[in-house]
Structure formats: structure tokens, C-alpha cells
Amino acid sequence: MTPRLRPGSRPRPSSRLSLRRRLRPRPRSGPAARPLLCRLPRPRTLRARLTLGLVVLLAISCAAVGVAAVVGLNGFLTSRLDEQLGGVGTRFPASLEHPGRLRDDHDGDEYGDTRRQATGTFGARLVGGTVTNAAVVPAGEATTILDVPLTTEDRKGLAAVPADGRGHTVALSALDDYRLMAARGLDGDVLITGLPLEPVQATVHRLELVAGIVFALALAATGVVGAVWVRWSLRPLSRVAATATRVAELSLASGEVALPPRAPESDPRGEVGRLAAAFNRMLGHVEDALTKRHASEERLRSFAADASHELRTPVASVRGHAELALLHPGPVPAQITHALERIAAESSRMGEMVDDLLLLARLDAGRPLERLPVDLTRLVLDAVTDARVAGPGHRWTLELPEDPVTVTGDAHRLHQVLANLLTNARLHTPVGTEATVTLEADDEAAVLAVHDNGPGVPDDLRPGVFERFTRADRRRTEASGGGAGLGLSIVAAVVDAHAGSVDLASRPGATTFTVRLPRQRPPEVSTA
């Protein structure tokens, strides 16, 4: 008796999908995929980009080779399976016309022997487009068959198989993916023979697994070896970048500059070699220009120092003779007296200018200043007192902290800084202007600010206000004081020599010069 499956029972559905389903990408929604791509880290260095590009190209090549191999193998095995179906013919589905037994070697009809059917061979008989019989050869005894329960979808799929003698893939819910071939029988029916696709799919899946492992190992090895190769290939470029970084860290504004060693040159026929050669030539030109500039600055500085030093004696002599002539006991005409007074005033002014030039020359030469504790609070008090005497028409205000502020430096030069700032506020503001001197201190620095509510510094003078010979009053009249334009440049030079900084913030009605000096830390006192 032939064992049969119960009409209501169904075997476990297979978890395998067809090759077409596996290769078809599952659609993803755009909004969910976009942020992920945006959040992916992007390589920033040229070395990382080259390595990533190499790995991506190899991955694309491996994927193309893998897909071609899988598709080719699947097509080859499927064609071989179709050949087997053509060799099997319709003997098995024809035997389903007589259920319960199989034909033997002595059955002389055209259907022949069915005992030699391969395990898993499927057969179905259709009459008028309706499936009348469906069975499969199970594993084990060759003289038994199993009826296959078919769903409505299965019956529609079997009825849709054309009787053209070609293989067609159909998924049967009770079995698996099958390769079916239909042919017309002698009774006007349609006989369908099928073989399982599981061996073909297993072989293809095996190839996919092996190819995936091999390609993954190849990509990993290529990534490591490619990174080492790219790093080695870009060594000359890295050396050029290191040299450029060292040059960028140098201060090229003034003074003698020693450029770092040149970047090592490589093969001039390559791009990196040409870049290194061009970069070295550029460094050579920059070094020549800096050397010439430094030599010119040294000559100018030496000339200013020598000229200032040599002019001090004749200027003092002219001033002394003018004062001596003014002390003559006899009668002197008024014109001569006025001329002598003007000679004395101009020689005094010239002497101050020579002293300022000599101070700037010494500061430019890097001569060290005194490094002693200086009570900055006392200096501010003395400077403001002198300013009140020199400018009684201005209103002078002080804002000092309760505790004395001490810095390390040259007391005479720091007093000169305060005097120049207050003189600048007095000479370039009208009578009645309020000037406020503020002194603050923290653990790191002392901050001195000179603020006035005058007309402010003109816009065209602000960029070069601390440069030498910059004058707000270019007519240099006696009423304006006739300065030489060296006061603020001396302020900047002295503050810089004290490792400090000076800044200007100016607008109509508010001008502030801010000096920041490193503060001397008070000594720690033991509480024992």
C-alpha cells in the first residue's frame, strides 16, 4: 500500500530562496538611508583616500567577478538539470495514471520503467488544465511514491507551465524550488516532470560562501599592504609637508631667520620629486630675501644708532651756547633774544628726538633692560600727577586696586610708557576731555588702560598707529606740541621688550590704549 500524506498536513516550508531573489537587493527607504551615509567618516588625508580608493576598486572587481561566477555556474547547472529532465522524459508522470503500483520491465508500453527514477523526482498529470495527480519519489524504497498536497497557488503555477519541452522554475509550497518540464501525453493530457533545484542551489551557495571568504581575505590583505605601499610611496611628500610645517612655525616678521634644512629630493621625473624641487627653490629664494632684508635692517639700525649717538653732542652744544647767549648781561636786541629762545627750544626738541631714536635703536638691537621689581601703582600715581600739571585743562581720573601691583621690568622705561600714553591723550584731545587711567591685576598679568572721551584716532591712522613717525597732526604746529611721531612706537617697543602687549580700541567719544604686562608672582609666605 502506498503511503500518502494527510490532506491537511504540510511539511516545513523551505528557508532557501531562489537565486534571483537573493541577488535582488531589498529596497530601503531614502530618509532612513541618507543620514547613515552622511554620518559615515570620510578620509581626510591623501594616504587614506588612496588606500580607500584601492580597496573600493578591488571590492568592485571582486563583486563583479563573484556575480559573474555565480550567475555562470547557476546557468550551467540549470542547463545540465534541463538535460536530465529531457532524458527522464514523461515516464514517471505517465505512471501516475495507475496509482498504487509502478510498472516493471515486462510492461511493454511506451512509458517504460519507473523504478529507476532519481530521488526527489516530481511528477504531475493535468487534464483540461486541472491537476489530477501529483507525486514525488521519496528517498528509500524505489517502489513507493508520495502524493504531494498542492495549494491553489501551486496548482496555478503547474497549470501555467507551457508544454514546450523547456525547463521552468516553480516554487512548490510542500517541497522546494523545482525545475519542471511539461509535455503532452497520448490521452490529450499534460505530463509534468520535475527535478529539485536544491543540488544546484547548494552548489551555488557553496560558491558564494567560498568566494565571499576569499574576497574578504583579499580585501583585508590589500588594505594592509596597500596602506603600507601608499605610505612608503608618499614618504617624500610627507617630508615636504614636515619641512613646510617647520617653516610655517618660524617668525619671519623681523630679525635674522634660520630656515630649516631643505626637503630631501626624490626622482625628478615624478610629481612628488618635482614638487620637492620647486619647494626647495622657493625656500632658497625666501632665504635670500630674508638675508637681504636682515642686512638692510642691520644697516639702517646701525645708521640710526650711530647718527643718534653722534648728534647728541652737537645738539647739546648748540643748546648750551643758546642758553649761554641768553644769560649775557648786556643789552640784547629783542630779535636776537627771540632767535636764541627758538634755537634753545628746537635744540631741546631735537635732543629729545635723538634720545628716542637711540632708545629705539637699542631696543631693536636686543639690548636687555633692567629686570627688577617695579611698583606699577606708584608709577601710575606719579605719571598722572605729572599729567595734571602739564594738562590742567583736562580731567584726570584714577581707578586703582586696593593692593599694590608689582611687575618685573625697567622702572624708568615703564614710566616712559605711561608718560607717552598720557601725553598722547593730552595733546590729541581738546581741553575739558576726561581721561581715566585704570590698573587691574590678576594672577598672570597686570592690565593698564588709558581711556579718554576725545574725538578718537582717525581711521586711516589706526593700522599704523604704533609705527614710527606716525603723527596725527602732520602740520607739527606749536599748539599741538609738534611731536615727531615716536611716542607710541616707543610704547610698543618697550612693552614688547617686557614680553607684554599693547592694543588700541578707538571710536568717536571713546579711545582706549590697553597695556598688558606679565605680573611677578608674590613669594609664598609660610604660615608656620
Buried (B, 14 or more C-beta within 10 A) or exposed (E): EEEEBEEEEEEEEBEBEBBEEBEEEEEEEEEEEEEEEEEEEEEEEEBBEBBBEBBEEBBEEBEEEBEEBBEEBBEEBBEEBBEBBBEBBBBBBBBBBEEEEBBEEEBEEEBBBBEEBEEBBBBBBBBEEEBEBBBBBBEEEBEEBBBBBBEEEBBEBBBEBEBEEEBBBBBBBBBBBBBBBBBEBEEEBBBBBBBBBBEBBEBBBEBBEEBEEEBEEBBEEBBEEBBEBBEEEBEBBBBBBEBBEEBEEEEEEEEEBEBBEBBEBBEEEEEBBBBBBEBBEEBEEBBEEBEEBBEEBBEEBEEBBEBBEEBBEEBBEBBEBBBEBBEEEEEEEEEEEEEBBEBBBBBBBBBBBBBBBBBBBBBBEEEEBEEEEBEBBBBBBEBBEBBBEEBEEBBBEEEBEEEEBBBBBBBEBBBBBBBBBBBBBBBBBEEEBBBBBBBBBEEEBBBBBBBBBBBBBEEEBEEEBBEBEBBBBEEEEEEBBBBBBBBBBBBBBBBEBBEBBBEBBBEEEEBBBBBBBBBBEEEEEEEE
